[in-house]
Amino acid sequence: MPVMNKIPAILGGSPAFPEGLPFNQPTLPEFDRLIDDVRRIFSTKNITNGEYVREFEKKAAEYLGVKHAVAVSSCTSGLMLTMKAMELEGEVIVPSFTFSATVQSLVWNSIKPVFADIDAESFNINAEHIEDMINEKTRAIVAVHVFGMPADIGALEKIARKYGLKLIFDAAHAFGSMYHGSHIGRFGDAEVFSLSPTKLLSTGEGGIVATNNDILAEKIRIGRDYANPGDYNCQFPGLNARMPEFNAILGLKNLETIEEKVINRNRLAGLYRSLLEQIPGITFQKEQPGSRSTYKDLSIMVSSDDFGLTRDELAASLDSENIRTKKYYFPPVHRQKFFTSLFGSKTSGLPVTEEISQNILSLPIFSHMTEDQVTRVCEAIAGIHENCRDMRGDHEDQLLPDLARVH
């Protein structure tokens, strides 16, 4: 289905969204459905780590098909506790193309991150590059299901077994993703999910550590409460990473509609693809055979030679249309201040990471987004492409201030 071009707002046309289009919004249950449960926890005075948290953990584990789903305060705290519970040290191989928390959780545990490049099609860690990076100090691999697209789990598990390495998945985006018929959550030694407002399954703030390892699960349960097993004789440096009952109630209600949300996101992603693939210079993260993504984010690669504008110029032009976008992930972790201040800026050998991070743009998508909203975003992009020469010519003075303001 072709999209109709429009005159870009930056050239005097009407904004595609006078009312504004957010980058993301949580899809929430009706408030009335929460009232009875909230009233109950007020009556019991037990507002954290209680019966609703246990019920949420049970139902999340059933959905994922895993023995243990340990509720925590965030994905970041879940990653930190998982690494602490595993007693990891030395070096861990990890992608730089990820949210900073993936690597920050290593740094908090005094572990040295060693960056592997990513695959140009899936945007996930490239398993073929990992073996060359393994040495006597390597203790684990931390892979990421980027934007909800499952990583090459089979290849990663094979490498981990061969070298006796722990395998952790940052599954922040992937609650609802599938790999060869099984839900993400049951692979590797542990998979850690985010339940923040931008995720398909949200508890407001929170996370889940999924594992089939009984000992690991118990250590994380203790670790989320300062590593206090109940007698105040703390077993290791833990955290306050408990999940409040309020959050668990929201999670239980949202879990009821998780499949509906995943299906709708895939439908919207398909519409984005069908409307934008006809425009020169725009390509997508490639869907992996046998996998299902949650499409927590819908991201495009922008080739300035073919599209006519750079990624940053397209983002600024969409901002004039009141369409909010994000540059996930730019800069990549190895170029971020916290990392270079600790380890320097000598990291090399990441050409695909560099290329993708400099040209990727994430477009609006959320579970209750409409097809009309997707179509209007695509029409705005088509109009920007068709008028790119004018935008680079007489109106360059209008575009550049927007770039400075937005980016």
FIBATOR-561592 format. One record per residue (C-alpha): residue number from 1; residue in three letters; x, y, z. Coordinates in nm, 2 decimals. Layout:
NUM/Ala/X/Y/Z .
...
***
This chain:
1/Met/0.00/0.00/0.00 .
2/Pro/0.17/0.32/-0.11 .
3/Val/0.18/0.62/0.13 .
4/Met/0.08/0.97/0.03 .
5/Asn/0.36/1.23/0.05 .
6/Lys/0.30/1.55/0.25 .
7/Ile/0.48/1.88/0.26 .
8/Pro/0.71/1.86/0.56 .
9/Ala/0.63/2.09/0.85 .
10/Ile/0.99/2.21/0.85 .
11/Leu/0.91/2.35/0.50 .
12/Gly/0.59/2.52/0.60 .
13/Gly/0.35/2.22/0.59 .
14/Ser/0.11/2.13/0.86 .
15/Pro/0.25/1.90/1.13 .
16/Ala/0.15/1.54/1.09 .
17/Phe/0.04/1.54/1.46 .
18/Pro/-0.08/1.88/1.58 .
19/Glu/-0.16/1.70/1.91 .
20/Gly/0.18/1.54/1.93 .
21/Leu/0.28/1.17/1.90 .
22/Pro/0.48/1.03/2.19 .
23/Phe/0.76/0.79/2.13 .
24/Asn/0.61/0.54/2.37 .
25/Gln/0.32/0.50/2.62 .
26/Pro/0.24/0.23/2.87 .
27/Thr/-0.08/0.04/2.79 .
28/Leu/-0.26/0.02/3.12 .
29/Pro/-0.56/-0.17/3.26 .
30/Glu/-0.87/0.01/3.36 .
31/Phe/-0.81/0.16/3.71 .
32/Asp/-1.13/0.01/3.85 .
33/Arg/-0.98/-0.34/3.80 .
34/Leu/-0.70/-0.26/4.05 .
35/Ile/-0.91/-0.10/4.33 .
36/Asp/-1.01/-0.42/4.52 .
37/Asp/-0.66/-0.56/4.52 .
38/Val/-0.51/-0.22/4.63 .
39/Arg/-0.77/-0.20/4.91 .
40/Arg/-0.68/-0.55/5.02 .
41/Ile/-0.31/-0.46/5.06 .
42/Phe/-0.40/-0.15/5.26 .
43/Ser/-0.61/-0.36/5.49 .
44/Thr/-0.33/-0.62/5.54 .
45/Lys/-0.07/-0.34/5.58 .
46/Asn/0.17/-0.57/5.38 .
47/Ile/0.28/-0.35/5.10 .
48/Thr/0.60/-0.51/4.97 .
49/Asn/0.72/-0.86/4.89 .
50/Gly/0.39/-1.02/4.99 .
51/Glu/0.12/-1.24/4.84 .
52/Tyr/0.08/-1.04/4.52 .
53/Val/0.45/-1.06/4.45 .
54/Arg/0.44/-1.43/4.50 .
55/Glu/0.14/-1.47/4.27 .
56/Phe/0.30/-1.25/4.01 .
57/Glu/0.62/-1.46/4.02 .
58/Lys/0.42/-1.78/3.99 .
59/Lys/0.21/-1.67/3.69 .
60/Ala/0.52/-1.51/3.52 .
61/Ala/0.71/-1.84/3.56 .
62/Glu/0.41/-2.03/3.41 .
63/Tyr/0.40/-1.80/3.11 .
64/Leu/0.77/-1.82/3.05 .
65/Gly/0.79/-2.19/3.10 .
66/Val/1.07/-2.16/3.36 .
67/Lys/1.11/-2.29/3.72 .
68/His/1.18/-1.96/3.88 .
69/Ala/1.07/-1.60/3.81 .
70/Val/1.22/-1.38/4.09 .
71/Ala/1.06/-1.03/4.11 .
72/Val/1.30/-0.75/4.17 .
73/Ser/1.30/-0.37/4.17 .
74/Ser/1.44/-0.33/3.82 .
75/Cys/1.62/-0.51/3.54 .
76/Thr/1.94/-0.34/3.64 .
77/Ser/1.92/-0.46/4.00 .
78/Gly/1.83/-0.81/3.86 .
79/Leu/2.14/-0.81/3.65 .
80/Met/2.36/-0.69/3.94 .
81/Leu/2.22/-0.95/4.17 .
82/Thr/2.25/-1.23/3.91 .
83/Met/2.62/-1.15/3.86 .
84/Lys/2.68/-1.13/4.23 .
85/Ala/2.50/-1.45/4.30 .
86/Met/2.71/-1.62/4.03 .
87/Glu/3.03/-1.48/4.19 .
88/Leu/3.15/-1.36/3.86 .
89/Glu/3.49/-1.19/3.83 .
90/Gly/3.75/-1.13/3.57 .
91/Glu/3.62/-1.05/3.22 .
92/Val/3.28/-1.08/3.06 .
93/Ile/3.20/-1.06/2.69 .
94/Val/2.92/-0.82/2.61 .
95/Pro/2.79/-0.60/2.32 .
96/Ser/2.84/-0.23/2.33 .
97/Phe/2.52/-0.18/2.13 .
98/Thr/2.29/-0.19/2.43 .
99/Phe/2.14/0.02/2.70 .
100/Ser/2.41/0.13/2.94 .
101/Ala/2.27/-0.07/3.23 .
102/Thr/2.38/-0.39/3.07 .
103/Val/2.74/-0.29/3.11 .
104/Gln/2.69/-0.08/3.43 .
105/Ser/2.58/-0.40/3.61 .
106/Leu/2.92/-0.55/3.53 .
107/Val/3.11/-0.25/3.65 .
108/Trp/2.92/-0.24/3.98 .
109/Asn/3.04/-0.60/4.03 .
110/Ser/3.40/-0.50/3.95 .
111/Ile/3.39/-0.71/3.63 .
112/Lys/3.57/-0.59/3.32 .
113/Pro/3.35/-0.56/3.01 .
114/Val/3.50/-0.69/2.69 .
115/Phe/3.31/-0.58/2.38 .
116/Ala/3.21/-0.80/2.09 .
117/Asp/3.07/-0.66/1.77 .
118/Ile/2.71/-0.71/1.66 .
119/Asp/2.55/-0.87/1.36 .
120/Ala/2.46/-0.62/1.09 .
121/Glu/2.11/-0.77/1.03 .
122/Ser/1.98/-0.87/1.38 .
123/Phe/2.17/-0.59/1.57 .
124/Asn/2.24/-0.87/1.84 .
125/Ile/2.59/-0.98/1.95 .
126/Asn/2.77/-1.17/1.68 .
127/Ala/2.84/-1.52/1.80 .
128/Glu/3.10/-1.57/1.54 .
129/His/3.32/-1.30/1.69 .
130/Ile/3.30/-1.43/2.05 .
131/Glu/3.54/-1.73/2.04 .
132/Asp/3.83/-1.51/1.93 .
133/Met/3.79/-1.30/2.24 .
134/Ile/3.79/-1.58/2.50 .
135/Asn/4.10/-1.60/2.72 .
136/Glu/4.19/-1.73/3.06 .
137/Lys/4.02/-1.44/3.23 .
138/Thr/3.68/-1.48/3.05 .
139/Arg/3.41/-1.60/3.29 .
140/Ala/3.08/-1.53/3.11 .
141/Ile/2.89/-1.40/2.81 .
142/Val/2.62/-1.14/2.86 .
143/Ala/2.40/-1.12/2.54 .
144/Val/2.11/-0.89/2.47 .
145/His/1.78/-0.95/2.29 .
146/Val/1.79/-0.60/2.12 .
147/Phe/1.45/-0.44/2.08 .
148/Gly/1.30/-0.78/2.17 .
149/Met/1.46/-0.97/1.88 .
150/Pro/1.60/-1.29/2.02 .
151/Ala/1.98/-1.33/2.00 .
152/Asp/2.14/-1.64/1.84 .
153/Ile/2.07/-1.85/2.14 .
154/Gly/2.17/-2.18/2.00 .
155/Ala/2.52/-2.06/1.89 .
156/Leu/2.57/-1.88/2.22 .
157/Glu/2.48/-2.18/2.43 .
158/Lys/2.72/-2.40/2.23 .
159/Ile/3.01/-2.16/2.29 .
160/Ala/2.92/-2.13/2.66 .
161/Arg/2.92/-2.51/2.70 .
162/Lys/3.25/-2.55/2.50 .
163/Tyr/3.44/-2.31/2.72 .
164/Gly/3.26/-2.36/3.05 .
165/Leu/3.13/-2.00/3.06 .
166/Lys/2.82/-1.87/3.23 .
167/Leu/2.56/-1.73/2.99 .
168/Ile/2.33/-1.45/3.09 .
169/Phe/2.07/-1.28/2.87 .
170/Asp/1.97/-0.92/2.92 .
171/Ala/1.61/-0.98/2.82 .
172/Ala/1.49/-0.63/2.92 .
173/His/1.29/-0.59/2.59 .
174/Ala/1.19/-0.95/2.55 .
175/Phe/0.90/-1.05/2.78 .
176/Gly/0.68/-1.21/2.51 .
177/Ser/0.95/-1.29/2.26 .
178/Met/1.00/-1.65/2.14 .
179/Tyr/1.28/-1.86/2.01 .
180/His/1.20/-2.17/1.82 .
181/Gly/0.87/-2.22/1.99 .
182/Ser/0.98/-2.14/2.34 .
183/His/0.94/-1.82/2.53 .
184/Ile/1.25/-1.61/2.60 .
185/Gly/1.32/-1.66/2.97 .
186/Arg/1.43/-2.03/2.98 .
187/Phe/1.76/-2.00/2.81 .
188/Gly/2.12/-1.97/2.94 .
189/Asp/2.19/-1.96/3.32 .
190/Ala/1.95/-1.67/3.36 .
191/Glu/1.75/-1.42/3.17 .
192/Val/1.66/-1.08/3.32 .
193/Phe/1.36/-0.88/3.21 .
194/Ser/1.26/-0.51/3.26 .
195/Leu/0.91/-0.42/3.36 .
196/Ser/0.95/-0.04/3.33 .
197/Pro/0.68/0.17/3.17 .
198/Thr/0.82/0.14/2.82 .
199/Lys/0.80/-0.24/2.82 .
200/Leu/0.51/-0.45/2.70 .
201/Leu/0.47/-0.60/3.05 .
202/Ser/0.50/-0.32/3.30 .
203/Thr/0.47/-0.31/3.68 .
204/Gly/0.55/0.06/3.68 .
205/Glu/0.91/-0.01/3.77 .
206/Gly/1.05/-0.36/3.83 .
207/Gly/1.22/-0.66/3.68 .
208/Ile/1.22/-1.04/3.67 .
209/Val/1.51/-1.28/3.69 .
210/Ala/1.41/-1.61/3.52 .
211/Thr/1.62/-1.92/3.57 .
212/Asn/1.59/-2.30/3.61 .
213/Asn/1.87/-2.30/3.86 .
214/Asp/1.73/-2.36/4.21 .
215/Ile/2.04/-2.24/4.39 .
216/Leu/2.08/-1.93/4.18 .
217/Ala/1.71/-1.84/4.23 .
218/Glu/1.74/-1.87/4.60 .
219/Lys/2.05/-1.65/4.62 .
220/Ile/1.88/-1.38/4.42 .
221/Arg/1.57/-1.40/4.65 .
222/Ile/1.80/-1.34/4.95 .
223/Gly/2.01/-1.09/4.76 .
224/Arg/1.71/-0.86/4.68 .
225/Asp/1.67/-0.82/5.06 .
226/Tyr/2.02/-0.71/5.14 .
227/Ala/2.13/-1.08/5.12 .
228/Asn/1.96/-1.13/5.45 .
229/Pro/1.83/-1.49/5.48 .
230/Gly/1.61/-1.39/5.77 .
231/Asp/1.85/-1.38/6.06 .
232/Tyr/2.02/-1.05/5.98 .
233/Asn/2.34/-1.25/5.91 .
234/Cys/2.38/-1.12/5.56 .
235/Gln/2.55/-1.37/5.33 .
236/Phe/2.70/-1.13/5.07 .
237/Pro/2.67/-0.77/4.96 .
238/Gly/2.31/-0.75/4.86 .
239/Leu/2.07/-0.48/4.76 .
240/Asn/1.73/-0.34/4.85 .
241/Ala/1.57/-0.47/4.53 .
242/Arg/1.23/-0.58/4.66 .
243/Met/0.91/-0.54/4.45 .
244/Pro/0.62/-0.36/4.61 .
245/Glu/0.28/-0.52/4.62 .
246/Phe/0.14/-0.22/4.42 .
247/Asn/0.37/-0.30/4.13 .
248/Ala/0.29/-0.67/4.14 .
249/Ile/-0.09/-0.60/4.12 .
250/Leu/-0.03/-0.39/3.81 .
251/Gly/0.20/-0.67/3.67 .
252/Leu/-0.07/-0.93/3.72 .
253/Lys/-0.33/-0.73/3.54 .
254/Asn/-0.10/-0.65/3.25 .
255/Leu/0.02/-1.01/3.23 .
256/Glu/-0.34/-1.11/3.13 .
257/Thr/-0.31/-0.91/2.80 .
258/Ile/0.06/-0.97/2.72 .
259/Glu/-0.01/-1.19/2.41 .
260/Glu/-0.25/-0.94/2.28 .
261/Lys/0.01/-0.67/2.31 .
262/Val/0.28/-0.88/2.14 .
263/Ile/0.05/-0.97/1.85 .
264/Asn/-0.05/-0.60/1.81 .
265/Arg/0.31/-0.48/1.81 .
266/Asn/0.40/-0.73/1.54 .
267/Arg/0.11/-0.62/1.33 .
268/Leu/0.21/-0.25/1.37 .
269/Ala/0.58/-0.34/1.29 .
270/Gly/0.46/-0.52/0.97 .
271/Leu/0.26/-0.21/0.87 .
272/Tyr/0.57/0.01/0.92 .
273/Arg/0.77/-0.23/0.71 .
274/Ser/0.52/-0.25/0.43 .
275/Leu/0.49/0.14/0.41 .
276/Leu/0.86/0.23/0.45 .
277/Glu/1.04/-0.04/0.26 .
278/Gln/0.95/0.13/-0.07 .
279/Ile/1.14/0.44/0.04 .
280/Pro/1.51/0.44/-0.07 .
281/Gly/1.76/0.44/0.21 .
282/Ile/1.55/0.28/0.48 .
283/Thr/1.61/-0.07/0.61 .
284/Phe/1.50/-0.26/0.92 .
285/Gln/1.63/-0.50/1.18 .
286/Lys/1.60/-0.84/1.02 .
287/Glu/1.35/-1.08/1.17 .
288/Gln/1.53/-1.40/1.26 .
289/Pro/1.40/-1.74/1.14 .
290/Gly/1.21/-1.92/1.41 .
291/Ser/1.19/-1.62/1.64 .
292/Arg/0.92/-1.38/1.75 .
293/Ser/1.02/-1.02/1.86 .
294/Thr/0.82/-0.81/2.10 .
295/Tyr/0.91/-0.50/1.90 .
296/Lys/0.96/-0.31/2.22 .
297/Asp/1.12/-0.07/1.97 .
298/Leu/1.07/-0.03/1.60 .
299/Ser/1.40/0.09/1.46 .
300/Ile/1.51/0.18/1.11 .
301/Met/1.86/0.23/0.95 .
302/Val/1.89/0.55/0.75 .
303/Ser/2.14/0.56/0.46 .
304/Ser/2.19/0.93/0.38 .
305/Asp/2.32/0.86/0.03 .
306/Asp/1.99/0.70/-0.07 .
307/Phe/1.74/0.87/0.16 .
308/Gly/1.88/1.21/0.10 .
309/Leu/1.92/1.32/0.47 .
310/Thr/2.12/1.19/0.76 .
311/Arg/1.96/1.01/1.05 .
312/Asp/1.99/1.32/1.26 .
313/Glu/1.83/1.54/0.99 .
314/Leu/1.54/1.30/0.96 .
315/Ala/1.50/1.30/1.34 .
316/Ala/1.49/1.68/1.35 .
317/Ser/1.24/1.69/1.06 .
318/Leu/1.01/1.44/1.24 .
319/Asp/1.03/1.65/1.55 .
320/Ser/0.89/1.94/1.35 .
321/Glu/0.60/1.70/1.27 .
322/Asn/0.56/1.65/1.65 .
323/Ile/0.67/1.29/1.61 .
324/Arg/0.91/1.19/1.89 .
325/Thr/1.20/0.95/1.81 .
326/Lys/1.50/0.81/1.99 .
327/Lys/1.85/0.72/1.88 .
328/Tyr/1.89/0.37/2.03 .
329/Tyr/2.18/0.32/2.08 .
330/Phe/2.39/0.63/2.03 .
331/Pro/2.65/0.67/2.16 .
332/Pro/2.72/0.30/2.21 .
333/Val/2.84/0.21/2.56 .
334/His/3.21/0.20/2.47 .
335/Arg/3.19/0.57/2.38 .
336/Gln/2.99/0.68/2.68 .
337/Lys/3.15/0.90/2.94 .
338/Phe/3.12/0.66/3.23 .
339/Phe/3.30/0.39/3.04 .
340/Thr/3.58/0.59/2.89 .
341/Ser/3.65/0.75/3.22 .
342/Leu/3.70/0.41/3.38 .
343/Phe/3.87/0.22/3.09 .
344/Gly/3.98/0.48/2.84 .
345/Ser/3.88/0.51/2.48 .
346/Lys/4.10/0.24/2.32 .
347/Thr/3.82/0.00/2.23 .
348/Ser/3.84/-0.10/1.87 .
349/Gly/3.72/-0.37/1.64 .
350/Leu/3.35/-0.27/1.65 .
351/Pro/3.28/-0.15/1.30 .
352/Val/2.93/-0.28/1.28 .
353/Thr/2.84/-0.13/1.61 .
354/Glu/2.98/0.21/1.50 .
355/Glu/2.79/0.20/1.17 .
356/Ile/2.46/0.10/1.32 .
357/Ser/2.47/0.34/1.61 .
358/Gln/2.54/0.63/1.38 .
359/Asn/2.25/0.56/1.15 .
360/Ile/1.97/0.40/1.35 .
361/Leu/1.65/0.58/1.45 .
362/Ser/1.37/0.43/1.66 .
363/Leu/1.02/0.54/1.56 .
364/Pro/0.71/0.56/1.78 .
365/Ile/0.55/0.23/1.87 .
366/Phe/0.33/0.13/2.17 .
367/Ser/0.08/-0.15/2.22 .
368/His/-0.24/0.06/2.18 .
369/Met/-0.10/0.26/1.88 .
370/Thr/-0.34/0.27/1.59 .
371/Glu/-0.28/0.19/1.22 .
372/Asp/-0.37/0.54/1.13 .
373/Gln/-0.09/0.68/1.35 .
374/Val/0.16/0.45/1.19 .
375/Thr/0.04/0.55/0.85 .
376/Arg/0.07/0.92/0.93 .
377/Val/0.43/0.87/1.06 .
378/Cys/0.52/0.69/0.73 .
379/Glu/0.35/0.96/0.52 .
380/Ala/0.56/1.22/0.71 .
381/Ile/0.88/1.02/0.64 .
382/Ala/0.79/0.98/0.27 .
383/Gly/0.73/1.36/0.24 .
384/Ile/1.06/1.44/0.41 .
385/His/1.24/1.21/0.16 .
386/Glu/1.06/1.36/-0.14 .
387/Asn/1.15/1.71/-0.03 .
388/Cys/1.50/1.64/0.09 .
389/Arg/1.67/1.86/-0.17 .
390/Asp/1.47/2.17/-0.07 .
391/Met/1.55/2.09/0.30 .
392/Arg/1.92/2.08/0.22 .
393/Gly/1.91/2.40/0.01 .
394/Asp/1.72/2.72/0.08 .
395/His/1.59/2.60/0.41 .
396/Glu/1.91/2.47/0.56 .
397/Asp/1.91/2.75/0.80 .
398/Gln/1.58/2.63/0.93 .
399/Leu/1.68/2.27/0.97 .
400/Leu/2.01/2.31/1.15 .
401/Pro/1.87/2.50/1.45 .
402/Asp/1.62/2.22/1.50 .
403/Leu/1.91/1.97/1.50 .
404/Ala/2.09/2.16/1.77 .
405/Arg/1.77/2.19/1.98 .
406/Val/1.66/1.83/1.95 .
407/His/1.98/1.65/1.94 .
***
